[in-house]
């Protein structure tokens, strides 16, 4: 049971089933707004909720997740911006190492400091090679991480970074242009990475329409994450979910 969610991700990849994840930043939603968001997500057959953010302003992470869990069975996966964003109410945690950067604190330092807390949380822990790609403007993640993102046109660097992450034992690769990125990651870069790794590939950052979500999946993304565009207009949840799920399962 410990790798329940991860095993499902691997199974999905084998069959070519693409997934859609709605990103909820606890600082950007009221508890009252979550009910509506969850309702739309159930109707749209959303696969996962990712919960997390770069800052902690509101300090209602637990309440936020409990609200989601009280109204649906969609798995909640923590996407933490810092070690303090651990909540036992979630189903799993992306244990992120910022492999695109050279800031030792985000490669291993904070992990050491929070290892006991993370292990004792009882959450399913999924080690994730986190790659930030330049999205055309400084985003919260590039500023806070104090690390240079991979240039948007350096497909080889992205490919080799992902390959190294996989060979180091990371179970997922997450390519992120940063929340609200002006330019999402190109399909060419996604394709280069996807063709050279076997672990599931998550892609997010600046995806604002169903067409881009679809193209990213065709290029090899297994999970599409959208946050910012949904904060602006939640009705887009269904359009993007339909686009992601329109890709036929191959086996
Ligand atoms: C950011 O990948 C996520 O870490 C989602 O980005 O908010 O731009 O959709 P957006």
Boltz pocket constraint, residues with backbone or C-beta under 6 A from the ligand:
constraints:
  - pocket:
      binder: B
      contacts: [[A, 23], [A, 175], [A, 176], [A, 177], [A, 178], [A, 179], [A, 180], [A, 181], [A, 203], [A, 204], [A, 205], [A, 206], [A, 207], [A, 225], [A, 226], [A, 227], [A, 228], [A, 229]]
      max_distance: 6.0
